[in-house]
Structures are given as C-alpha cells and as structure tokens.
Amino acid sequence: MSKAFSGLDSWSRGIRIIVNNLQRDIKVDAETQEDMKNYMEQSITSEEDPKFKNQKKVINKISVYKTPLIGESSEILYHAYVILECNNGKYISMEKRTRGIDMQVSFDRNDVVANFDGKKRVNITEVIPEEICFDTSEIEVNDFLEFFIDKKIYDIPYDLAKGKHCKEFAKRIFDYFANKQRYNYNLYIWISRHPKLWYIFYTCPVLTIICTIWRILGLKRPLTAAAIAATAAP
C-alpha cells in the first residue's frame, strides 16, 4: 500500500523539500515567498557539474507516476506524482499529500521515483511505481518557480471532496510543463466534481473491479462515467 495517506496532518502553507534524503520544511507567508523560491532553486542547482553553472536550467521531460493506495494495483485508487528531469542531471519529484506539498531532488532517479524520504514508496515487494504518461518539455526552472509561487500552488489545501488532491496537483504541474500531452484521469475528475458520490466510490469495490477488467481487456477508450454505466448494466 502506498504511503501517500500515511497521516491526516493539518495542511501546511509551504513545501517540504528533500534533497539527497535530507529534508527541510519551508513555511510560507507573504514575506517569505522569495525565500521559498530561492531555496527551491538552490536545491535544484546545488552540487551540479560545473559545466552547467552558467547554463539555463531547463526541464527536458516530465512524467506522471502512480502507486496503488490499496492492494497491488488500482486504476482509480492510486497516488499520483510528477517526475521532472532537468538538463543538469537532477531528478525532481513533486506531489501533494494531506499535509502539504513535497518536493524531492536527487541525482539518482530511483531516489525520487521509487523512494520517498529515503524509504520505498510501496511496501509490497512486487509493486513498482508505474509511469502512466510523459512528455518532453522546454520550460525553464525559473519560470516554473515563478508559476508555482505566483499561482500559490503551495496554498491550496488538500480536500478530497472538492477535488483538490494528488491527481489534480499532478495534472496542474504536468499540463504546465508538457509540450503536447495532457494528464487526464477521466472518471476520477467526474467523481471529484460530485462530492456526494465519494461515499459510494470508496465503499463500492465493483468500480475497482470494472476498471481492472477494462484494462485487462485492453480497451483503449477513456474510462468515463458513461462507459462504466454501460459496463455495469445487466
């Protein structure tokens, strides 16, 4: 099971940055936004090869990965996070959890894809994070940091019922960076916009079974609410 929902801590206005498994919490208010931007930038550029020192830092690729929240796989109940590959050899993960935004930076891709805070993301040996979409990018790190702060991405509390969760965060970041692709999580978006359906969504294992069958059969169409209704009809 993924450790994305390992606690229900109160929302933190800021970001937790983990560089080479050493973490630092940055609380943000109007006076410290510039400090947050500077530290995020330092985290991405520190210890880099000198040949990159005077080059603009650009994200070359962005991916969305997922880990199951329940069991060994899930088409719906999963934690989503983004992986950014920078032209200076750094890998960055960004994700939304119940307590706030987490960002990891490392020269080792496995540190941010398979691990979180130095530990395996999933405690089931057979399960590995799955890349569900990716694209190239040409966005400069500096531009992204300004976007992240100006839009106050760090200040949108986690609220499952209102659709403010890890997938919505991953879509916001992915769609900003990606050249052509978009991260769409069809059914989940639809349910997010209908808060009263959350109880049914989480207490009805049939939905997960339908999504699993959909994938096994290799159906390529988007799994929308209408498609599920048609599949479930007698």
SULBELPE-V122766 format. One record per residue. N is the residue number from 0. SS is DSSP state (h for helix, s for strand, l for the rest). PSI is psi in degrees with one decimal (999 if undefined). OMEGA is omega in whole degrees, -180 to 180 (none if undefined). Layout:
N,SS,PSI,OMEGA
N,SS,PSI,OMEGA
This chain:
0,l,138.9,179
1,s,152.8,-180
2,l,19.5,-177
3,l,-33.0,-180
4,l,46.1,-175
5,l,-3.1,178
6,l,160.7,178
7,l,50.1,-179
8,l,155.7,178
9,l,151.2,-176
10,l,136.6,179
11,l,123.9,177
12,l,92.9,-178
13,s,-151.4,-177
14,s,142.2,174
15,s,121.3,-178
16,s,127.1,-180
17,s,112.0,-179
18,s,118.8,-178
19,l,44.8,176
20,l,7.9,174
21,s,125.7,-173
22,s,155.0,177
23,s,128.5,177
24,s,132.7,178
25,s,110.9,176
26,s,138.8,-173
27,l,136.1,167
28,l,-174.4,-175
29,l,-31.0,-176
30,l,-17.5,-173
31,l,8.6,180
32,h,-41.9,180
33,h,-35.8,177
34,h,-42.1,180
35,h,-45.2,180
36,h,-44.5,-179
37,h,-41.8,-178
38,h,-37.6,176
39,h,-42.5,179
40,h,-42.7,178
41,h,-37.6,-180
42,h,-35.1,-178
43,h,-30.8,-175
44,h,-11.6,-177
45,l,146.1,175
46,l,18.4,-180
47,l,162.8,177
48,l,134.2,-179
49,h,-28.4,-178
50,h,-17.5,179
51,h,-4.4,-170
52,l,-43.6,-176
53,l,8.8,178
54,l,150.7,173
55,l,137.6,179
56,l,119.1,-176
57,s,139.7,174
58,s,120.3,-177
59,s,-29.7,-177
60,s,145.4,174
61,s,140.6,179
62,s,154.7,169
63,s,127.1,176
64,s,159.0,176
65,s,150.7,172
66,s,139.9,-177
67,s,142.8,176
68,l,-26.1,-180
69,l,131.3,176
70,l,-155.1,-175
71,l,-16.1,178
72,l,155.2,177
73,l,136.1,177
74,l,-17.0,-177
75,l,-50.3,-176
76,l,80.3,179
77,s,158.1,176
78,s,128.6,-179
79,s,142.4,177
80,s,158.5,-177
81,s,147.9,176
82,s,126.3,178
83,s,134.3,176
84,s,118.0,-175
85,s,152.9,-177
86,l,-4.7,177
87,l,10.8,177
88,l,2.5,180
89,l,147.6,174
90,s,136.8,-175
91,s,131.2,171
92,s,141.7,176
93,s,134.8,-177
94,s,157.1,180
95,s,126.0,176
96,s,177.1,-174
97,l,-27.3,-175
98,l,-17.9,-177
99,s,-166.3,179
100,s,134.8,177
101,s,136.3,178
102,s,129.0,177
103,s,144.8,179
104,s,132.3,180
105,s,156.0,172
106,l,-16.5,-179
107,l,114.2,-178
108,h,-38.1,-178
109,h,-29.3,180
110,h,-31.9,-176
111,h,-23.5,179
112,h,-55.0,-175
113,l,-21.3,-176
114,s,157.4,171
115,s,122.5,-179
116,l,39.2,176
117,l,1.2,-179
118,s,156.8,179
119,s,137.5,179
120,l,-36.2,-177
121,s,132.6,-177
122,l,19.8,173
123,l,119.7,-172
124,l,-40.6,-174
125,l,-13.1,-174
126,l,129.7,175
127,l,150.9,179
128,l,141.5,-177
129,s,128.4,176
130,s,118.9,-175
131,s,-17.2,170
132,s,154.8,-180
133,s,163.2,178
134,s,164.0,174
135,s,165.2,-179
136,s,159.0,177
137,l,21.1,-177
138,l,132.8,176
139,s,144.9,-179
140,h,-41.3,-179
141,h,-42.3,180
142,h,-40.0,179
143,h,-42.8,-179
144,h,-38.4,177
145,h,-40.9,177
146,h,-45.6,-178
147,h,-39.0,-177
148,h,-44.9,-179
149,h,-38.2,179
150,l,-2.2,-180
151,l,47.3,178
152,h,-33.8,-178
153,h,-12.0,-172
154,h,22.5,176
155,l,102.7,-174
156,l,149.9,176
157,l,122.1,-180
158,s,99.1,-175
159,h,-42.8,-176
160,h,-29.1,-180
161,h,6.2,178
162,l,17.0,178
163,s,84.3,-173
164,l,-169.6,-175
165,h,-37.4,-178
166,h,-41.6,178
167,h,-40.2,178
168,h,-45.8,180
169,h,-40.2,179
170,h,-42.4,-179
171,h,-44.2,-179
172,h,-46.1,-178
173,h,-48.1,-177
174,h,-27.1,177
175,h,-41.9,-175
176,h,-40.0,-168
177,s,140.6,179
178,l,-43.7,-174
179,l,-39.7,-174
180,l,162.4,173
181,l,143.4,179
182,l,111.4,180
183,l,130.0,-180
184,l,48.8,-177
185,h,-78.4,-175
186,h,-40.8,-177
187,h,-38.9,178
188,h,-44.8,-178
189,h,-45.3,-180
190,h,-36.3,180
191,h,-30.7,-178
192,l,-1.4,178
193,l,78.9,-174
194,h,-32.3,-177
195,h,-15.0,-180
196,h,-9.2,-176
197,h,-38.4,-179
198,h,-45.7,179
199,h,-42.5,-178
200,h,-43.5,-175
201,h,-14.7,-178
202,h,2.5,-178
203,l,97.8,-179
204,h,-14.1,-180
205,h,-36.8,180
206,h,-44.3,179
207,h,-39.7,180
208,h,-43.4,-180
209,h,-43.6,-179
210,h,-36.6,179
211,h,-44.7,178
212,h,-41.0,179
213,h,-42.3,-178
214,h,-41.8,-179
215,h,-39.7,-179
216,l,-11.9,177
217,l,24.8,-180
218,l,132.4,-172
219,l,-14.5,-178
220,l,152.7,178
221,l,139.2,-180
222,l,88.8,-177
223,l,172.8,179
224,h,-39.4,180
225,h,-39.2,179
226,h,-40.3,179
227,h,-42.1,-180
228,h,-41.1,180
229,h,-38.7,-179
230,h,-37.4,-175
231,h,-13.4,-177
232,l,142.5,-179
233,l,999,none
